[in-house]
Amino acid sequence: MSAIPDFEFVKTAACRDARVDNCPEVATNVPGTVALRDSGRPDTIITMTAAEWVALADAVKAGEYDLSA
């Protein structure tokens, strides 16, 4: 079993307000890996490759995951 890398998570600017208590966090400090977690559940980490991150971001921008539809 390999060790979990030391991810350095950051929040979006909108989530840095102390009144917001539950935000997505992203870490890109480990080469070739993007890590995601929910600030409310920091022990659950999802990782993907940089290419998978780009594909996800493109899908979100295109409205593929629009929950208001």
PyMOL Python script that loads the backbone (N, CA, C, O; Angstrom):
from pymol import cmd

cmd.read_pdbstr("""\
ATOM      1  N   MET A   1       0.839  -1.169   0.000  1.00  0.00           N
ATOM      2  CA  MET A   1       0.000   0.000   0.000  1.00  0.00           C
ATOM      3  C   MET A   1       0.890   1.240   0.000  1.00  0.00           C
ATOM      4  O   MET A   1       1.811   1.352   0.809  1.00  0.00           O
ATOM      5  N   SER A   2       0.608   2.174  -0.917  1.00  0.00           N
ATOM      6  CA  SER A   2       1.436   3.370  -0.994  1.00  0.00           C
ATOM      7  C   SER A   2       0.894   4.469  -0.081  1.00  0.00           C
ATOM      8  O   SER A   2      -0.290   4.495   0.252  1.00  0.00           O
ATOM      9  N   ALA A   3       1.769   5.355   0.305  1.00  0.00           N
ATOM     10  CA  ALA A   3       1.385   6.450   1.192  1.00  0.00           C
ATOM     11  C   ALA A   3       0.577   7.493   0.416  1.00  0.00           C
ATOM     12  O   ALA A   3       0.781   7.686  -0.782  1.00  0.00           O
ATOM     13  N   ILE A   4      -0.328   8.150   1.106  1.00  0.00           N
ATOM     14  CA  ILE A   4      -1.099   9.229   0.504  1.00  0.00           C
ATOM     15  C   ILE A   4      -0.201  10.457   0.402  1.00  0.00           C
ATOM     16  O   ILE A   4       0.427  10.846   1.386  1.00  0.00           O
ATOM     17  N   PRO A   5      -0.134  11.078  -0.791  1.00  0.00           N
ATOM     18  CA  PRO A   5       0.703  12.271  -0.927  1.00  0.00           C
ATOM     19  C   PRO A   5       0.208  13.404  -0.026  1.00  0.00           C
ATOM     20  O   PRO A   5      -0.944  13.410   0.407  1.00  0.00           O
ATOM     21  N   ASP A   6       1.077  14.342   0.241  1.00  0.00           N
ATOM     22  CA  ASP A   6       0.703  15.521   1.027  1.00  0.00           C
ATOM     23  C   ASP A   6       0.079  16.557   0.105  1.00  0.00           C
ATOM     24  O   ASP A   6       0.761  17.432  -0.426  1.00  0.00           O
ATOM     25  N   PHE A   7      -1.230  16.440  -0.074  1.00  0.00           N
ATOM     26  CA  PHE A   7      -1.931  17.384  -0.920  1.00  0.00           C
ATOM     27  C   PHE A   7      -2.072  18.722  -0.206  1.00  0.00           C
ATOM     28  O   PHE A   7      -2.302  18.772   1.003  1.00  0.00           O
ATOM     29  N   GLU A   8      -1.931  19.797  -0.961  1.00  0.00           N
ATOM     30  CA  GLU A   8      -2.120  21.146  -0.444  1.00  0.00           C
ATOM     31  C   GLU A   8      -3.416  21.681  -1.035  1.00  0.00           C
ATOM     32  O   GLU A   8      -3.425  22.223  -2.140  1.00  0.00           O
ATOM     33  N   PHE A   9      -4.504  21.527  -0.302  1.00  0.00           N
ATOM     34  CA  PHE A   9      -5.823  21.898  -0.795  1.00  0.00           C
ATOM     35  C   PHE A   9      -6.064  23.393  -0.678  1.00  0.00           C
ATOM     36  O   PHE A   9      -5.637  24.033   0.283  1.00  0.00           O
ATOM     37  N   VAL A  10      -6.756  23.938  -1.671  1.00  0.00           N
ATOM     38  CA  VAL A  10      -7.177  25.336  -1.664  1.00  0.00           C
ATOM     39  C   VAL A  10      -8.659  25.400  -2.005  1.00  0.00           C
ATOM     40  O   VAL A  10      -9.198  24.520  -2.677  1.00  0.00           O
ATOM     41  N   LYS A  11      -9.303  26.455  -1.529  1.00  0.00           N
ATOM     42  CA  LYS A  11     -10.710  26.704  -1.829  1.00  0.00           C
ATOM     43  C   LYS A  11     -10.807  27.796  -2.890  1.00  0.00           C
ATOM     44  O   LYS A  11      -9.867  28.568  -3.080  1.00  0.00           O
ATOM     45  N   THR A  12     -11.931  27.858  -3.569  1.00  0.00           N
ATOM     46  CA  THR A  12     -12.158  28.962  -4.496  1.00  0.00           C
ATOM     47  C   THR A  12     -12.296  30.253  -3.693  1.00  0.00           C
ATOM     48  O   THR A  12     -12.547  30.218  -2.488  1.00  0.00           O
ATOM     49  N   ALA A  13     -12.134  31.368  -4.354  1.00  0.00           N
ATOM     50  CA  ALA A  13     -12.231  32.662  -3.679  1.00  0.00           C
ATOM     51  C   ALA A  13     -13.585  32.833  -3.002  1.00  0.00           C
ATOM     52  O   ALA A  13     -13.660  33.393  -1.909  1.00  0.00           O
ATOM     53  N   ALA A  14     -14.650  32.360  -3.632  1.00  0.00           N
ATOM     54  CA  ALA A  14     -15.996  32.499  -3.061  1.00  0.00           C
ATOM     55  C   ALA A  14     -16.138  31.741  -1.746  1.00  0.00           C
ATOM     56  O   ALA A  14     -16.978  32.095  -0.918  1.00  0.00           O
ATOM     57  N   CYS A  15     -15.345  30.726  -1.548  1.00  0.00           N
ATOM     58  CA  CYS A  15     -15.453  29.899  -0.345  1.00  0.00           C
ATOM     59  C   CYS A  15     -14.496  30.322   0.762  1.00  0.00           C
ATOM     60  O   CYS A  15     -14.489  29.711   1.830  1.00  0.00           O
ATOM     61  N   ARG A  16     -13.713  31.324   0.536  1.00  0.00           N
ATOM     62  CA  ARG A  16     -12.767  31.750   1.568  1.00  0.00           C
ATOM     63  C   ARG A  16     -13.418  32.618   2.632  1.00  0.00           C
ATOM     64  O   ARG A  16     -12.780  32.969   3.623  1.00  0.00           O
ATOM     65  N   ASP A  17     -14.671  32.963   2.436  1.00  0.00           N
ATOM     66  CA  ASP A  17     -15.438  33.735   3.405  1.00  0.00           C
ATOM     67  C   ASP A  17     -15.730  32.838   4.613  1.00  0.00           C
ATOM     68  O   ASP A  17     -16.230  31.725   4.446  1.00  0.00           O
ATOM     69  N   ALA A  18     -15.431  33.298   5.796  1.00  0.00           N
ATOM     70  CA  ALA A  18     -15.608  32.489   7.009  1.00  0.00           C
ATOM     71  C   ALA A  18     -17.058  32.065   7.237  1.00  0.00           C
ATOM     72  O   ALA A  18     -17.311  31.104   7.963  1.00  0.00           O
ATOM     73  N   ARG A  19     -18.010  32.768   6.626  1.00  0.00           N
ATOM     74  CA  ARG A  19     -19.424  32.419   6.791  1.00  0.00           C
ATOM     75  C   ARG A  19     -19.826  31.214   5.947  1.00  0.00           C
ATOM     76  O   ARG A  19     -20.892  30.635   6.156  1.00  0.00           O
ATOM     77  N   VAL A  20     -18.975  30.836   4.995  1.00  0.00           N
ATOM     78  CA  VAL A  20     -19.235  29.668   4.151  1.00  0.00           C
ATOM     79  C   VAL A  20     -18.469  28.508   4.761  1.00  0.00           C
ATOM     80  O   VAL A  20     -17.247  28.568   4.890  1.00  0.00           O
ATOM     81  N   ASP A  21     -19.186  27.443   5.139  1.00  0.00           N
ATOM     82  CA  ASP A  21     -18.500  26.384   5.884  1.00  0.00           C
ATOM     83  C   ASP A  21     -18.347  25.058   5.156  1.00  0.00           C
ATOM     84  O   ASP A  21     -17.822  24.106   5.734  1.00  0.00           O
ATOM     85  N   ASN A  22     -18.781  24.967   3.927  1.00  0.00           N
ATOM     86  CA  ASN A  22     -18.705  23.690   3.239  1.00  0.00           C
ATOM     87  C   ASN A  22     -18.432  23.936   1.752  1.00  0.00           C
ATOM     88  O   ASN A  22     -19.335  24.313   1.006  1.00  0.00           O
ATOM     89  N   CYS A  23     -17.209  23.726   1.336  1.00  0.00           N
ATOM     90  CA  CYS A  23     -16.811  24.051  -0.029  1.00  0.00           C
ATOM     91  C   CYS A  23     -15.947  22.952  -0.642  1.00  0.00           C
ATOM     92  O   CYS A  23     -15.280  22.203   0.072  1.00  0.00           O
ATOM     93  N   PRO A  24     -15.968  22.865  -1.962  1.00  0.00           N
ATOM     94  CA  PRO A  24     -15.023  21.962  -2.605  1.00  0.00           C
ATOM     95  C   PRO A  24     -13.615  22.537  -2.512  1.00  0.00           C
ATOM     96  O   PRO A  24     -13.418  23.751  -2.576  1.00  0.00           O
ATOM     97  N   GLU A  25     -12.658  21.659  -2.362  1.00  0.00           N
ATOM     98  CA  GLU A  25     -11.252  22.052  -2.311  1.00  0.00           C
ATOM     99  C   GLU A  25     -10.482  21.241  -3.350  1.00  0.00           C
ATOM    100  O   GLU A  25     -10.791  20.077  -3.602  1.00  0.00           O
ATOM    101  N   VAL A  26      -9.477  21.874  -3.947  1.00  0.00           N
ATOM    102  CA  VAL A  26      -8.693  21.239  -5.006  1.00  0.00           C
ATOM    103  C   VAL A  26      -7.214  21.352  -4.664  1.00  0.00           C
ATOM    104  O   VAL A  26      -6.757  22.377  -4.159  1.00  0.00           O
ATOM    105  N   ALA A  27      -6.475  20.289  -4.946  1.00  0.00           N
ATOM    106  CA  ALA A  27      -5.018  20.301  -4.792  1.00  0.00           C
ATOM    107  C   ALA A  27      -4.388  19.907  -6.120  1.00  0.00           C
ATOM    108  O   ALA A  27      -4.768  18.908  -6.731  1.00  0.00           O
ATOM    109  N   THR A  28      -3.420  20.706  -6.557  1.00  0.00           N
ATOM    110  CA  THR A  28      -2.707  20.413  -7.807  1.00  0.00           C
ATOM    111  C   THR A  28      -1.195  20.378  -7.600  1.00  0.00           C
ATOM    112  O   THR A  28      -0.431  20.476  -8.559  1.00  0.00           O
ATOM    113  N   ASN A  29      -0.768  20.239  -6.351  1.00  0.00           N
ATOM    114  CA  ASN A  29       0.659  20.285  -6.041  1.00  0.00           C
ATOM    115  C   ASN A  29       1.401  18.964  -6.262  1.00  0.00           C
ATOM    116  O   ASN A  29       2.630  18.936  -6.201  1.00  0.00           O
ATOM    117  N   VAL A  30       0.683  17.882  -6.513  1.00  0.00           N
ATOM    118  CA  VAL A  30       1.333  16.593  -6.780  1.00  0.00           C
ATOM    119  C   VAL A  30       1.345  16.394  -8.305  1.00  0.00           C
ATOM    120  O   VAL A  30       0.282  16.275  -8.914  1.00  0.00           O
ATOM    121  N   PRO A  31       2.513  16.359  -8.917  1.00  0.00           N
ATOM    122  CA  PRO A  31       2.598  16.272 -10.374  1.00  0.00           C
ATOM    123  C   PRO A  31       1.757  15.132 -10.964  1.00  0.00           C
ATOM    124  O   PRO A  31       1.832  13.987 -10.519  1.00  0.00           O
ATOM    125  N   GLY A  32       0.955  15.482 -11.979  1.00  0.00           N
ATOM    126  CA  GLY A  32       0.153  14.490 -12.682  1.00  0.00           C
ATOM    127  C   GLY A  32      -1.138  14.112 -11.985  1.00  0.00           C
ATOM    128  O   GLY A  32      -1.901  13.298 -12.506  1.00  0.00           O
ATOM    129  N   THR A  33      -1.402  14.686 -10.811  1.00  0.00           N
ATOM    130  CA  THR A  33      -2.586  14.320 -10.038  1.00  0.00           C
ATOM    131  C   THR A  33      -3.344  15.567  -9.608  1.00  0.00           C
ATOM    132  O   THR A  33      -2.751  16.556  -9.176  1.00  0.00           O
ATOM    133  N   VAL A  34      -4.661  15.502  -9.735  1.00  0.00           N
ATOM    134  CA  VAL A  34      -5.539  16.533  -9.184  1.00  0.00           C
ATOM    135  C   VAL A  34      -6.362  15.835  -8.108  1.00  0.00           C
ATOM    136  O   VAL A  34      -6.937  14.774  -8.349  1.00  0.00           O
ATOM    137  N   ALA A  35      -6.417  16.430  -6.929  1.00  0.00           N
ATOM    138  CA  ALA A  35      -7.167  15.849  -5.817  1.00  0.00           C
ATOM    139  C   ALA A  35      -8.315  16.779  -5.453  1.00  0.00           C
ATOM    140  O   ALA A  35      -8.165  18.001  -5.441  1.00  0.00           O
ATOM    141  N   LEU A  36      -9.463  16.179  -5.156  1.00  0.00           N
ATOM    142  CA  LEU A  36     -10.654  16.924  -4.758  1.00  0.00           C
ATOM    143  C   LEU A  36     -11.134  16.414  -3.412  1.00  0.00           C
ATOM    144  O   LEU A  36     -11.000  15.232  -3.095  1.00  0.00           O
ATOM    145  N   ARG A  37     -11.694  17.321  -2.627  1.00  0.00           N
ATOM    146  CA  ARG A  37     -12.347  16.909  -1.390  1.00  0.00           C
ATOM    147  C   ARG A  37     -13.386  17.959  -1.018  1.00  0.00           C
ATOM    148  O   ARG A  37     -13.371  19.078  -1.530  1.00  0.00           O
ATOM    149  N   ASP A  38     -14.271  17.585  -0.137  1.00  0.00           N
ATOM    150  CA  ASP A  38     -15.286  18.472   0.412  1.00  0.00           C
ATOM    151  C   ASP A  38     -14.760  18.947   1.760  1.00  0.00           C
ATOM    152  O   ASP A  38     -14.362  18.128   2.588  1.00  0.00           O
ATOM    153  N   SER A  39     -14.751  20.245   1.990  1.00  0.00           N
ATOM    154  CA  SER A  39     -14.206  20.747   3.254  1.00  0.00           C
ATOM    155  C   SER A  39     -14.955  20.203   4.460  1.00  0.00           C
ATOM    156  O   SER A  39     -14.407  20.163   5.562  1.00  0.00           O
ATOM    157  N   GLY A  40     -16.193  19.786   4.268  1.00  0.00           N
ATOM    158  CA  GLY A  40     -16.961  19.206   5.360  1.00  0.00           C
ATOM    159  C   GLY A  40     -16.617  17.758   5.630  1.00  0.00           C
ATOM    160  O   GLY A  40     -16.968  17.220   6.680  1.00  0.00           O
ATOM    161  N   ARG A  41     -15.918  17.110   4.674  1.00  0.00           N
ATOM    162  CA  ARG A  41     -15.489  15.715   4.823  1.00  0.00           C
ATOM    163  C   ARG A  41     -14.044  15.587   4.324  1.00  0.00           C
ATOM    164  O   ARG A  41     -13.799  14.914   3.324  1.00  0.00           O
ATOM    165  N   PRO A  42     -13.112  16.209   4.992  1.00  0.00           N
ATOM    166  CA  PRO A  42     -11.736  16.275   4.491  1.00  0.00           C
ATOM    167  C   PRO A  42     -10.993  14.945   4.398  1.00  0.00           C
ATOM    168  O   PRO A  42      -9.949  14.871   3.750  1.00  0.00           O
ATOM    169  N   ASP A  43     -11.506  13.904   5.029  1.00  0.00           N
ATOM    170  CA  ASP A  43     -10.828  12.610   4.958  1.00  0.00           C
ATOM    171  C   ASP A  43     -11.158  11.833   3.695  1.00  0.00           C
ATOM    172  O   ASP A  43     -10.504  10.833   3.398  1.00  0.00           O
ATOM    173  N   THR A  44     -12.173  12.279   2.939  1.00  0.00           N
ATOM    174  CA  THR A  44     -12.539  11.620   1.690  1.00  0.00           C
ATOM    175  C   THR A  44     -11.932  12.409   0.538  1.00  0.00           C
ATOM    176  O   THR A  44     -12.329  13.544   0.276  1.00  0.00           O
ATOM    177  N   ILE A  45     -10.971  11.805  -0.147  1.00  0.00           N
ATOM    178  CA  ILE A  45     -10.246  12.471  -1.219  1.00  0.00           C
ATOM    179  C   ILE A  45     -10.435  11.689  -2.515  1.00  0.00           C
ATOM    180  O   ILE A  45     -10.280  10.468  -2.544  1.00  0.00           O
ATOM    181  N   ILE A  46     -10.768  12.400  -3.573  1.00  0.00           N
ATOM    182  CA  ILE A  46     -10.906  11.805  -4.905  1.00  0.00           C
ATOM    183  C   ILE A  46      -9.746  12.320  -5.747  1.00  0.00           C
ATOM    184  O   ILE A  46      -9.476  13.520  -5.775  1.00  0.00           O
ATOM    185  N   THR A  47      -9.072  11.421  -6.423  1.00  0.00           N
ATOM    186  CA  THR A  47      -7.959  11.839  -7.278  1.00  0.00           C
ATOM    187  C   THR A  47      -8.248  11.484  -8.728  1.00  0.00           C
ATOM    188  O   THR A  47      -8.997  10.554  -9.025  1.00  0.00           O
ATOM    189  N   MET A  48      -7.631  12.252  -9.623  1.00  0.00           N
ATOM    190  CA  MET A  48      -7.742  12.000 -11.055  1.00  0.00           C
ATOM    191  C   MET A  48      -6.497  12.556 -11.732  1.00  0.00           C
ATOM    192  O   MET A  48      -5.721  13.305 -11.140  1.00  0.00           O
ATOM    193  N   THR A  49      -6.336  12.169 -12.977  1.00  0.00           N
ATOM    194  CA  THR A  49      -5.204  12.701 -13.743  1.00  0.00           C
ATOM    195  C   THR A  49      -5.542  14.121 -14.185  1.00  0.00           C
ATOM    196  O   THR A  49      -6.694  14.550 -14.115  1.00  0.00           O
ATOM    197  N   ALA A  50      -4.532  14.832 -14.636  1.00  0.00           N
ATOM    198  CA  ALA A  50      -4.755  16.183 -15.147  1.00  0.00           C
ATOM    199  C   ALA A  50      -5.694  16.149 -16.354  1.00  0.00           C
ATOM    200  O   ALA A  50      -6.540  17.032 -16.500  1.00  0.00           O
ATOM    201  N   ALA A  51      -5.558  15.149 -17.215  1.00  0.00           N
ATOM    202  CA  ALA A  51      -6.430  15.030 -18.392  1.00  0.00           C
ATOM    203  C   ALA A  51      -7.881  14.774 -17.975  1.00  0.00           C
ATOM    204  O   ALA A  51      -8.806  15.318 -18.578  1.00  0.00           O
ATOM    205  N   GLU A  52      -8.077  13.956 -16.957  1.00  0.00           N
ATOM    206  CA  GLU A  52      -9.428  13.710 -16.458  1.00  0.00           C
ATOM    207  C   GLU A  52     -10.023  14.985 -15.854  1.00  0.00           C
ATOM    208  O   GLU A  52     -11.217  15.243 -16.004  1.00  0.00           O
ATOM    209  N   TRP A  53      -9.203  15.774 -15.179  1.00  0.00           N
ATOM    210  CA  TRP A  53      -9.654  17.046 -14.611  1.00  0.00           C
ATOM    211  C   TRP A  53     -10.121  17.985 -15.727  1.00  0.00           C
ATOM    212  O   TRP A  53     -11.173  18.615 -15.619  1.00  0.00           O
ATOM    213  N   VAL A  54      -9.335  18.071 -16.785  1.00  0.00           N
ATOM    214  CA  VAL A  54      -9.708  18.931 -17.921  1.00  0.00           C
ATOM    215  C   VAL A  54     -11.026  18.464 -18.523  1.00  0.00           C
ATOM    216  O   VAL A  54     -11.886  19.285 -18.838  1.00  0.00           O
ATOM    217  N   ALA A  55     -11.194  17.155 -18.687  1.00  0.00           N
ATOM    218  CA  ALA A  55     -12.441  16.618 -19.239  1.00  0.00           C
ATOM    219  C   ALA A  55     -13.624  16.946 -18.328  1.00  0.00           C
ATOM    220  O   ALA A  55     -14.695  17.308 -18.813  1.00  0.00           O
ATOM    221  N   LEU A  56     -13.439  16.823 -17.019  1.00  0.00           N
ATOM    222  CA  LEU A  56     -14.502  17.152 -16.070  1.00  0.00           C
ATOM    223  C   LEU A  56     -14.836  18.640 -16.135  1.00  0.00           C
ATOM    224  O   LEU A  56     -16.007  19.012 -16.209  1.00  0.00           O
ATOM    225  N   ALA A  57     -13.820  19.484 -16.107  1.00  0.00           N
ATOM    226  CA  ALA A  57     -14.046  20.930 -16.152  1.00  0.00           C
ATOM    227  C   ALA A  57     -14.763  21.324 -17.445  1.00  0.00           C
ATOM    228  O   ALA A  57     -15.669  22.157 -17.420  1.00  0.00           O
ATOM    229  N   ASP A  58     -14.365  20.735 -18.566  1.00  0.00           N
ATOM    230  CA  ASP A  58     -15.024  21.025 -19.843  1.00  0.00           C
ATOM    231  C   ASP A  58     -16.492  20.604 -19.806  1.00  0.00           C
ATOM    232  O   ASP A  58     -17.355  21.328 -20.304  1.00  0.00           O
ATOM    233  N   ALA A  59     -16.782  19.445 -19.224  1.00  0.00           N
ATOM    234  CA  ALA A  59     -18.165  18.960 -19.131  1.00  0.00           C
ATOM    235  C   ALA A  59     -19.006  19.881 -18.252  1.00  0.00           C
ATOM    236  O   ALA A  59     -20.161  20.163 -18.572  1.00  0.00           O
ATOM    237  N   VAL A  60     -18.433  20.345 -17.155  1.00  0.00           N
ATOM    238  CA  VAL A  60     -19.155  21.262 -16.264  1.00  0.00           C
ATOM    239  C   VAL A  60     -19.434  22.574 -17.002  1.00  0.00           C
ATOM    240  O   VAL A  60     -20.551  23.089 -16.960  1.00  0.00           O
ATOM    241  N   LYS A  61     -18.422  23.107 -17.671  1.00  0.00           N
ATOM    242  CA  LYS A  61     -18.593  24.360 -18.417  1.00  0.00           C
ATOM    243  C   LYS A  61     -19.641  24.226 -19.513  1.00  0.00           C
ATOM    244  O   LYS A  61     -20.348  25.187 -19.819  1.00  0.00           O
ATOM    245  N   ALA A  62     -19.746  23.044 -20.105  1.00  0.00           N
ATOM    246  CA  ALA A  62     -20.701  22.807 -21.181  1.00  0.00           C
ATOM    247  C   ALA A  62     -22.112  22.562 -20.662  1.00  0.00           C
ATOM    248  O   ALA A  62     -23.043  22.414 -21.454  1.00  0.00           O
ATOM    249  N   GLY A  63     -22.281  22.518 -19.345  1.00  0.00           N
ATOM    250  CA  GLY A  63     -23.605  22.306 -18.763  1.00  0.00           C
ATOM    251  C   GLY A  63     -24.022  20.865 -18.640  1.00  0.00           C
ATOM    252  O   GLY A  63     -25.186  20.577 -18.360  1.00  0.00           O
ATOM    253  N   GLU A  64     -23.089  19.950 -18.843  1.00  0.00           N
ATOM    254  CA  GLU A  64     -23.410  18.531 -18.786  1.00  0.00           C
ATOM    255  C   GLU A  64     -23.944  18.092 -17.415  1.00  0.00           C
ATOM    256  O   GLU A  64     -24.714  17.136 -17.314  1.00  0.00           O
ATOM    257  N   TYR A  65     -23.530  18.795 -16.380  1.00  0.00           N
ATOM    258  CA  TYR A  65     -23.967  18.450 -15.027  1.00  0.00           C
ATOM    259  C   TYR A  65     -24.874  19.520 -14.430  1.00  0.00           C
ATOM    260  O   TYR A  65     -24.907  19.704 -13.213  1.00  0.00           O
ATOM    261  N   ASP A  66     -25.593  20.210 -15.271  1.00  0.00           N
ATOM    262  CA  ASP A  66     -26.500  21.268 -14.822  1.00  0.00           C
ATOM    263  C   ASP A  66     -27.681  20.649 -14.097  1.00  0.00           C
ATOM    264  O   ASP A  66     -28.532  20.014 -14.720  1.00  0.00           O
ATOM    265  N   LEU A  67     -27.737  20.827 -12.803  1.00  0.00           N
ATOM    266  CA  LEU A  67     -28.797  20.225 -11.994  1.00  0.00           C
ATOM    267  C   LEU A  67     -30.084  21.040 -12.011  1.00  0.00           C
ATOM    268  O   LEU A  67     -31.106  20.591 -11.492  1.00  0.00           O
ATOM    269  N   SER A  68     -30.049  22.226 -12.599  1.00  0.00           N
ATOM    270  CA  SER A  68     -31.245  23.057 -12.638  1.00  0.00           C
ATOM    271  C   SER A  68     -32.138  22.731 -13.840  1.00  0.00           C
ATOM    272  O   SER A  68     -33.251  23.245 -13.953  1.00  0.00           O
ATOM    273  N   ALA A  69     -31.646  21.888 -14.719  1.00  0.00           N
ATOM    274  CA  ALA A  69     -32.421  21.559 -15.929  1.00  0.00           C
ATOM    275  C   ALA A  69     -33.546  20.594 -15.624  1.00  0.00           C
ATOM    276  O   ALA A  69     -34.294  20.214 -16.525  1.00  0.00           O
TER     277      ALA A  69
END
""", "prot")
cmd.dss("prot")
cmd.show_as("cartoon", "prot")
cmd.util.cbc("prot")
cmd.orient("prot")
